[in-house]
């Protein structure tokens, strides 16, 4: 495909790539550079794209590899930001609840391996079908279901662990009064 054919397809994917970078742990100040990196890789590898496969699935694979390489170079602590900001202006109470939920999900996801995190994001958030995901990862559907089950279990355990820790912190002042 030439530039005239790719430009409109890629222009329509900028928002998707931006959100995916955020969900995979890119910091706000890094997103513009990573966005450029992703589109450079897409441009260089356009001959490898199979039009029979979903474009977003192919792009997700590139974004995941770019962010993985970036994080490998960065080698610092855990990164904030996973869930997109809501489009409507919520009430302050809703903002607090959303911020707490985002923090819980983000911290739980960050404790998972990159492989488990990628699986959950691709299946649960990006809603890539199991068949497409299995093809993308070159595994059988039963293997993918097994890996997804494990990732969900680990995520659920981490969320519960963090919720219990938060409750313990909240109850500490009350216990001290006794």
N, C-alpha and C positions, 0 to 999 in steps of 0.2 A: 504494500500500500504506500502511496505517496503522501506527502504532507497535506495535500488538499483533502484526502480521505481520512487521515488520522487526526488532524487538528480538531474537527468538531467532536469526534469521539472522545478525545482526551480532554477537551475543554469541559465536557459534561461530567468528567470524573474528578475534577479538582476538589470539590467539596467532599466527595467520598474519600479521596486519598488523605485529605486534611483530617477528617474525623478518624480515619483508621490509624493515622500516625498518633493522634492523641490517645486513642484507645490502647495502642500498643506501648504507650509509655513515653512518648516524645515530650520534652519540655516545651513550654510555650515559645521560648526564645530560639528553639532549634527547628521548629516546624517549617519555617520558610526555606531554610537550607535543605532540610530533608525532603521537602516537597520537590525542590529542583532536582535533587539526587534521584528520586523515584522516577520523575519524568525523563531524565536523561537515560536511565536504565531501560525504561519502556521504549524510548526512541531507538536505543541501540539494539534491543532484543525484539523489535517488532516482527522480524522475520520468523521468530520462534512461536509467535502467537497462532494458535489453532482456532480459526473462526467458528468451529463447531462447539467450542467450549465457551462458557460465559466469560465475558471480558472482565467483569469485576473479580471473578475468582482468580484469573491470571494476574490481575493487578494486585490483588491481596497478597499473592505469593511474593511478588516483587517488593511490596511495602514491608512485608514481614522480614525479608532478607536484608533490606536496607536498614531497618530499625535494629535488627539483630547485630549487624556489623557495627552500627553506630554505638550501640550499647556495649559491645565488646571493646570498642576503642575507649569509651568513656569510663567504664569500670568503676563507677561510683555508686552511691547508695540507691535506694529505691526511689522511684519517680512518682509524682502526683498526677492526677488527672486521668480519668478513664471514661467517664460518662459525659456525653454532650450536655451543654447547658440548655435548659428549656427555652422554647421560643417565646412563650408568654411571660409576663412579669408576675411571678408568684408572690404570695404574701410573705412577710418576714418569717412567719412560723413555717410555711411550706419550704422556704429557702433553707432554714435550719435543718428541717427533716431531710431534705434532699442532700444537703451538704454532709450530714451524718451518714446517710445511705451511700453516697459516693465514696466517702472516706472508708467506710466498711468494705465495700466491694473492691475498691482500688487496693487497699492494704491486703485483703485476702487474695486477690489475683496476683499481687506482687510476690507473695510467698510461694506461688506455684512455679514450677519450672516453665521456661519459655514454651516448651512443647505443649504442655497442658493449657497454658494461658492462650496460646494461638488456637488450639482446638476449640476451646470454649468461645472465644471471640468469633471465630469463623462460623461455628454452628449456631450458637445461641444469639449472638448479636447481629452478625451479618446474614444469618439465616441461609447459609449455603447448604444445599441438600446433602444428605449423607452420600448419595451416589456421586455427586460432583466432587465432594470433599474426598471421598475414597479414591477417585480417579486422580485428583490433584496431588494426593499424598502417596499414590501408588501402593495402596493397601486394599485388602478386601473389605467389604462392608462389615462382616462380623468383627474383623480386627479393629476397624474404626469404632464400632459400637462399644467394644471392650475398652478402648482408650478413652472414649467419651465418658463412659461410666466411671472410670477411674478418676478422670479429671473432675467430674461433677462431685464425686465423693470427697476428694481432697479439698475442693473449693468449699463444700458444705461444712466439712470439719473445721476449716480455717475460719469461716464466718461464725460458726458456733463458739469456737474458742475465743474469738475477739469479742463477741457479744457477752460472754461470761466474764471476761476480763474487765469490760466496761462496767458491767453491773457491780463487780467487786469494788472497783474504784469509786463508783457512785455511793455504795453502801459504807465505805470506810469511815466517813465522818460520823455516821449514825452508830456504828459499832464502837467507836472511840468514846461515845457518850455513856455507854454502859459501863 
